[in-house]
Amino acid sequence: VEVTKIPSLEIPDLNEYIADNSFAIPHDRLSSAAWALKSDAEAAVFDKVLKAGRPLGEYVDRKFFRGVTTGLNEAFLIDSATRKALISKDKRSAELIKPMLGGENIRRYFVENPDLWIIFTRRGVDINSYPAIRGYLEKYRAELTPKKSSKDKVGRKPGHYQWYEIQDDVAYYPIFDGPKIIFPDICKGPRFYIDRSGVYLANTAYCLGVDDSYLLGILNSKLFWFAISNISIPFGIRAGEYRYRLIYQYMEKVPIRVIDANNKVDRVKQDRICALVDEMSMLTEKMAYVKTDHEKAVVHRQIAAADKQINLMVYA
């Protein structure tokens, strides 16, 4: 079967482009399970990558978690002013109010601050011990009450939870309180970040329950994106590039090179990648504060240099 990957609809002469860029694939790559539209060279590299690593799901011991589904964001998501007002009424309110990020706020090696907080009333919480929060949520009681059937017009989805509780049972919430690698559910390039501040996630984001700078470097590399683009399914195009879903069924298959703790060369390479990742994190944070064009250009060159070194080490 002759195949040509078309990167843009702005190609002046489609026939000429196809003649220069087409390749043949055998029928066995078009199985009922999946279609693999890869050239021989691309398929060979992908197979080599798969053999060189352990699947991410195994690497992180299945510690893959989704953000919180509240059932009514209007009630549970608040800004800093509302948080301050609730705490001023009752200091204990602070126990249930957590910093919040959505997938759109997670970038590559840094996060944007959306001034967003979640009232995290998990299963079993004694709402009467938090009078300010109870009073605030009372305004939404009708919309928060679980429907008795799907025919009801007002309320959240039917379920065994109280009107003031988060809709889904987030039994793994302690993961959010600890260090973790966070990332959006859909993106057009690698956007991974290690959070050590105890931020909670909306249901447009996921996290891996590990504190691993080496893994972060791999996930933010070009080779990772090559791998996930051969595993996941394109989810529309934005700014001329395919976006991919980073849900567990795809992410768990991405190969991660395991470091041999008894191999000194391996340990040295791991330490070097970790150092470069720390440098990338520092530089991307610094970029938000530099003001002059000259300073921005200098930091940008430093970021590009560190990024190139990480990619070369991951390739190796």
C-alpha positions as CSV (number, residue, x, y, z in Angstrom):
1,V,0.0,0.0,0.0
2,E,1.4,3.4,-1.0
3,V,1.2,6.0,1.8
4,T,2.0,9.7,2.0
5,K,1.8,11.7,5.2
6,I,0.4,15.2,4.4
7,P,1.6,17.7,7.0
8,S,-0.5,20.6,5.7
9,L,-3.3,21.5,3.3
10,E,-1.2,24.4,2.1
11,I,0.9,22.3,-0.3
12,P,1.1,24.0,-3.7
13,D,1.3,20.8,-5.8
14,L,-0.1,17.7,-4.1
15,N,0.9,15.3,-6.9
16,E,4.5,16.5,-6.7
17,Y,4.6,16.2,-2.9
18,I,3.3,12.6,-3.0
19,A,5.8,11.6,-5.7
20,D,8.6,12.9,-3.5
21,N,7.4,11.7,-0.1
22,S,5.4,8.4,-0.5
23,F,6.5,5.1,0.9
24,A,5.2,1.5,0.8
25,I,3.9,-0.4,3.8
26,P,3.1,-4.2,3.9
27,H,-0.4,-5.4,4.5
28,D,0.4,-6.9,7.9
29,R,0.7,-3.4,9.3
30,L,-3.0,-2.9,8.6
31,S,-4.5,-5.4,11.0
32,S,-8.0,-5.4,12.6
33,A,-6.4,-4.3,15.9
34,A,-4.6,-1.2,14.5
35,W,-3.3,0.5,11.4
36,A,0.4,1.3,11.5
37,L,1.1,3.9,8.8
38,K,4.8,4.0,9.3
39,S,7.7,3.8,6.8
40,D,10.2,1.0,7.2
41,A,12.7,3.4,8.7
42,E,10.2,4.8,11.2
43,A,8.9,1.3,12.1
44,A,12.5,0.1,12.7
45,V,13.3,3.0,15.0
46,F,10.0,2.5,16.9
47,D,10.7,-1.3,17.3
48,K,14.2,-0.5,18.6
49,V,12.8,2.0,21.2
50,L,10.2,-0.6,22.4
51,K,12.9,-3.2,23.0
52,A,15.2,-0.7,24.9
53,G,12.7,0.1,27.6
54,R,10.1,-1.1,30.1
55,P,6.5,0.0,29.6
56,L,5.7,3.2,31.6
57,G,2.8,1.5,33.4
58,E,5.3,-1.0,34.9
59,Y,7.9,1.6,35.5
60,V,5.7,3.7,37.8
61,D,4.0,0.6,39.4
62,R,0.6,1.6,37.9
63,K,0.6,4.9,39.8
64,F,-1.4,6.7,37.1
65,F,-4.2,9.0,38.3
66,R,-6.8,11.3,36.8
67,G,-7.8,14.7,38.1
68,V,-11.0,15.4,40.1
69,T,-14.5,15.4,38.7
70,T,-16.6,17.5,40.9
71,G,-19.9,17.3,39.1
72,L,-20.4,21.0,39.5
73,N,-17.3,23.2,39.0
74,E,-19.4,26.3,39.6
75,A,-19.8,25.3,43.2
76,F,-16.5,23.7,44.1
77,L,-14.0,25.8,42.2
78,I,-13.2,29.2,43.7
79,D,-10.8,32.1,43.4
80,S,-8.4,33.5,46.0
81,A,-10.8,36.2,47.1
82,T,-13.5,33.6,47.9
83,R,-11.0,31.4,49.7
84,K,-9.8,34.3,51.8
85,A,-13.4,35.1,52.7
86,L,-14.3,31.5,53.7
87,I,-11.1,31.3,55.9
88,S,-11.9,34.6,57.6
89,K,-15.3,33.3,58.6
90,D,-13.9,29.9,59.8
91,K,-10.1,29.1,59.9
92,R,-10.9,25.4,59.6
93,S,-12.1,26.1,56.0
94,A,-8.4,26.1,55.0
95,E,-8.3,22.3,55.6
96,L,-10.6,21.6,52.7
97,I,-9.5,24.2,50.2
98,K,-6.7,23.0,47.9
99,P,-4.8,24.8,45.1
100,M,-6.1,23.6,41.7
101,L,-4.7,23.2,38.1
102,G,-6.3,22.2,34.9
103,G,-4.6,20.6,32.0
104,E,-4.4,23.9,30.1
105,N,-2.3,25.3,33.0
106,I,0.4,22.6,32.7
107,R,3.2,23.5,30.4
108,R,6.6,22.0,29.6
109,Y,8.8,22.3,32.8
110,F,6.5,24.9,34.4
111,V,2.9,25.7,35.3
112,E,0.7,28.8,34.9
113,N,-1.0,30.0,38.0
114,P,-4.8,30.3,37.3
115,D,-5.8,31.7,40.7
116,L,-7.9,28.6,41.2
117,W,-8.8,26.6,44.3
118,I,-11.0,23.5,44.9
119,I,-13.3,22.9,47.9
120,F,-12.3,19.3,48.3
121,T,-15.1,17.8,50.4
122,R,-14.2,14.2,49.9
123,R,-16.2,11.1,51.0
124,G,-17.0,11.0,54.7
125,V,-16.1,14.6,55.5
126,D,-18.1,16.0,58.4
127,I,-19.5,19.1,56.8
128,N,-20.9,20.5,60.0
129,S,-17.4,20.9,61.2
130,Y,-16.9,23.5,58.4
131,P,-19.8,25.9,58.8
132,A,-18.4,28.5,56.4
133,I,-18.0,26.0,53.6
134,R,-21.4,24.4,54.3
135,G,-23.0,27.8,54.1
136,Y,-21.2,28.6,50.8
137,L,-22.3,25.3,49.2
138,E,-25.9,25.6,50.4
139,K,-26.4,28.1,47.6
140,Y,-26.0,25.3,45.1
141,R,-27.7,22.5,47.1
142,A,-30.4,21.8,44.5
143,E,-27.8,21.5,41.7
144,L,-25.5,19.5,44.0
145,T,-28.0,16.9,45.2
146,P,-27.6,13.6,43.3
147,K,-30.5,12.8,41.0
148,K,-32.6,9.8,42.0
149,S,-32.9,8.9,38.3
150,S,-31.5,10.1,35.0
151,K,-34.9,11.6,34.2
152,D,-34.5,14.3,36.9
153,K,-33.8,17.7,35.4
154,V,-31.8,19.2,38.3
155,G,-28.9,17.7,40.2
156,R,-25.7,15.7,39.7
157,K,-25.5,12.2,38.3
158,P,-27.1,9.5,40.5
159,G,-24.7,8.0,43.1
160,H,-24.1,7.1,46.7
161,Y,-22.6,10.5,47.8
162,Q,-23.8,13.4,49.9
163,W,-24.9,16.7,48.3
164,Y,-21.9,18.5,49.6
165,E,-19.3,15.8,48.6
166,I,-17.2,15.7,45.4
167,Q,-19.1,13.6,42.9
168,D,-16.4,11.0,42.2
169,D,-14.8,9.0,44.9
170,V,-11.2,10.2,44.8
171,A,-9.8,7.7,47.2
172,Y,-6.3,8.3,45.9
173,Y,-6.3,12.0,46.9
174,P,-3.1,11.6,49.1
175,I,-1.2,11.3,45.8
176,F,-2.1,15.0,45.1
177,D,-0.7,16.1,48.4
178,G,2.7,14.6,47.5
179,P,5.3,15.0,44.7
180,K,4.1,13.9,41.3
181,I,4.6,14.3,37.6
182,I,1.5,16.1,36.1
183,F,0.4,16.6,32.5
184,P,-2.7,17.5,30.4
185,D,-5.1,14.9,29.0
186,I,-4.6,16.2,25.4
187,C,-1.7,18.1,23.9
188,K,0.3,18.6,20.7
189,G,3.7,18.3,22.3
190,P,5.2,17.1,25.6
191,R,4.0,19.1,28.6
192,F,5.2,17.4,31.8
193,Y,6.0,19.0,35.1
194,I,7.0,17.8,38.6
195,D,4.8,19.3,41.2
196,R,6.0,19.3,44.8
197,S,3.6,21.9,46.2
198,G,0.5,19.7,46.8
199,V,-1.6,21.0,43.9
200,Y,-4.8,19.2,43.0
201,L,-5.8,18.5,39.4
202,A,-9.0,19.0,37.4
203,N,-10.3,16.1,35.3
204,T,-8.5,17.6,32.2
205,A,-5.2,16.5,33.7
206,Y,-3.4,13.4,34.9
207,C,-0.5,12.6,37.2
208,L,2.1,9.9,37.8
209,G,2.6,9.4,41.6
210,V,6.4,9.5,41.4
211,D,9.1,12.2,42.1
212,D,11.5,11.3,39.2
213,S,13.5,14.0,37.4
214,Y,15.1,11.4,35.1
215,L,11.6,10.2,34.0
216,L,10.6,13.9,33.5
217,G,13.5,14.4,31.1
218,I,12.4,11.4,29.1
219,L,8.7,12.4,29.0
220,N,9.6,15.9,27.8
221,S,11.9,14.6,25.1
222,K,11.3,14.4,21.3
223,L,11.8,10.7,21.5
224,F,8.9,10.3,23.9
225,W,6.7,12.3,21.6
226,F,7.8,10.1,18.7
227,A,6.8,7.0,20.7
228,I,3.4,8.3,21.9
229,S,2.5,9.5,18.4
230,N,3.0,5.9,17.3
231,I,0.9,4.5,20.2
232,S,-1.9,7.1,20.8
233,I,-4.6,8.3,18.4
234,P,-4.6,11.8,16.9
235,F,-7.3,14.0,18.5
236,G,-7.7,16.8,16.0
237,I,-5.2,19.4,14.8
238,R,-4.3,22.7,16.5
239,A,-1.9,25.2,15.0
240,G,-1.1,22.8,12.2
241,E,0.0,19.9,14.6
242,Y,-1.7,16.8,15.7
243,R,-2.9,16.6,19.3
244,Y,-2.7,13.3,21.1
245,R,-4.6,11.8,24.1
246,L,-2.4,10.9,27.0
247,I,-4.8,8.5,28.7
248,Y,-3.5,5.4,30.6
249,Q,-4.2,2.9,27.8
250,Y,-1.7,4.7,25.6
251,M,0.7,6.1,28.2
252,E,1.2,2.7,29.9
253,K,2.9,1.4,26.7
254,V,5.5,4.1,26.3
255,P,9.0,2.5,26.8
256,I,11.2,3.9,29.5
257,R,14.9,3.1,29.7
258,V,15.5,1.5,33.1
259,I,18.8,2.6,34.8
260,D,21.0,-0.3,36.1
261,A,21.9,0.8,39.6
262,N,25.0,-1.4,39.5
263,N,26.3,0.2,36.3
264,K,28.4,3.3,37.0
265,V,28.0,4.6,33.5
266,D,24.2,4.3,33.7
267,R,24.2,6.2,37.0
268,V,26.4,8.9,35.6
269,K,24.1,9.4,32.6
270,Q,21.0,9.4,34.9
271,D,22.6,12.1,37.1
272,R,23.5,14.2,34.1
273,I,19.9,14.0,32.8
274,C,18.5,14.9,36.2
275,A,20.9,17.9,36.4
276,L,19.8,19.1,33.0
277,V,16.2,18.7,33.9
278,D,16.7,20.8,37.1
279,E,18.5,23.4,34.9
280,M,15.5,23.4,32.4
281,S,13.1,23.9,35.3
282,M,15.1,26.8,36.7
283,L,15.5,28.5,33.3
284,T,11.8,28.2,32.3
285,E,10.8,29.7,35.7
286,K,13.4,32.5,35.1
287,M,12.0,33.3,31.7
288,A,8.8,34.5,33.4
289,Y,10.7,37.1,35.3
290,V,13.3,38.5,32.8
291,K,12.2,41.8,31.2
292,T,14.5,43.0,28.5
293,D,14.6,41.4,25.0
294,H,18.4,40.7,25.5
295,E,17.8,38.8,28.7
296,K,15.0,36.8,27.1
297,A,17.2,35.9,24.2
298,V,20.0,34.8,26.5
299,V,17.7,32.6,28.6
300,H,16.0,31.2,25.4
301,R,19.4,30.1,24.1
302,Q,20.3,28.5,27.4
303,I,16.9,26.6,27.4
304,A,17.5,25.4,23.8
305,A,21.0,24.2,24.7
306,A,19.9,22.3,27.7
307,D,17.0,20.8,25.8
308,K,19.2,19.7,23.0
309,Q,21.5,17.9,25.5
310,I,18.6,16.1,27.1
311,N,17.3,15.0,23.7
312,L,20.7,13.7,22.7
313,M,21.1,11.7,25.9
314,V,17.7,10.2,25.6
315,Y,18.4,9.2,22.0
316,A,21.7,7.6,23.2
